[in-house]
């Protein structure tokens, strides 16, 4: 066991040689180092949000569990926020991220809202998930069709991989609308695209009834629910990362496996934080014209 001093906080590192990604040989100490490199980007999009982690004490090939509540041994310096009788971690500092890395928290999922505005999501989020039998190119096809429509409506959107099999499209709103209003808008878009592309898109919740159509999940964006945060790793064999990408890059063709813990830093340095506009008020949009339709 060792101790790292970060900004005046002592973080214990236990079992640093434990393998977390067997096929890639990524040890816990390697993972923590990657988190330190990614910290400015992860924290930028995770801070002041309710955090749910998925922990893999024995690595991605072992058992896992979700953690919402603060564990009893949480250091006093870790920021937290209570909501509906649950004490959540706020991932606001590097020391917290390293501490989570030592806990083998391999996935970081955050709320759609900031803790300061519990009733207001910061973005509309379209969660696009392939059905059984579909490939990632099917997800790309639908995402690009949606993007074309948003452009025609003069709506600016940003896209990232989920790090697993899907894509997620964000429309920054700056917390302008409450969850009920945002849900209505999300349902409107989902139903519109399902009707416009009935052979490609479905909002059917029952998996067995989707008939190899892409599932547009408009229900996930809700208070208390979470989504994988930008630049979070995923507990996949390839150590993929939920990666913001450019729309032109998506048109050329990508795979989730193109973005991993082993290469993501180089890719960020090349193009910068493509989700930075989500934290910039200048990119917040007003969808009052859509509300008139609703």
Secondary structure, DSSP 4 states (H G I P E B T S, - for coil): -EEEEETTEEEEE--TT-EEETTTTEEHHHHHHHHHHHHHHHHHHHTTS-EEEEE-TT-TTS--EEE-SPPTT--TTS-EEEETTEEEE---SHHHHHHHHHTTEEEEEEESB-TTSTT-BSEEEEEEEPPTT--HHHHHHHHHHHHHHHHHTT---EEEE-SSS-EEEEEE-TT-S-HHHHHHHHHHHHHHHHHHTTTTEE---SGGGSTT-EEEE-SSSSTT-EEEPTT-B-SSTT-BB--EE-HHHHHH---GGGSBTTTHHHHHHHH--TTGGGG-GGG----HHHHHH-
